[in-house]
Amino acid sequence: MIILIILAAIAIFFFYGISIYNRLVKLRTMVQEAWSSIDVMLKKRHDLIPNLVETVKGYATHERETFDSVTRARAAAMGANTIQEKEAAEKNLNQAMMNLNAVAEQYPDLKANTNFLQLQAELSTLEGDIEKSRRYYNGTVRENNILVDTFPSNIIANMYKFTKSAFFELDNIAERVVPNVQF
């Protein structure tokens, strides 16, 4: 009778361990999928920016430094690989885009340009989508990190080398707001 109880306890722990392992795999996959979604949105944004810059260039030819700043920031953002590099690059790109938008404010004809208005609307929509993707990513990271850190799942996580994931955050609270690209 005692042997059956011991075997039942071992079986329960074994199946519980399998359950934890499967949850860890599921959450790791969800984190990867969420990051992929952010990456796709950022790529779309990076592809849209040159069109916006070219449109503004047609009206504001003497603002060369602003255009170069946006181009450099976009290139850095596209070249960033880690989450921390992406965070820093996106902060710089957001600042460069704010400067570009400030330049565009000075040209009433540009603000009435249909192509510019369409690009601005697309960029605004993408900013909202990126923010939603960030929230989803950070939510899945939170769930993953909790499971990796809490007992007894941390034992299984350590055995199979599951690690915590990095959040995708902006340091400055003012920069957490989606850039306003209204003209």
Buried (B, 14 or more C-beta within 10 A) or exposed (E): EEEEEEEEEEEEEEEEBEEBBEBBEBBBEBBEEBBEBBEEBBEBBBEBBEBBBEBBBEBBEEBEEBBEBBBEBBEBBBEBEEBEEBBBBBBBBBBBBBBBBEBBEEBEEBBEBEEBBEBBEBBBEBBEBBBEBBEBBBBBBBBBBEBBEEEEBBEBBEEEEBEBBBBBEBEEEEBEEEBEBEB
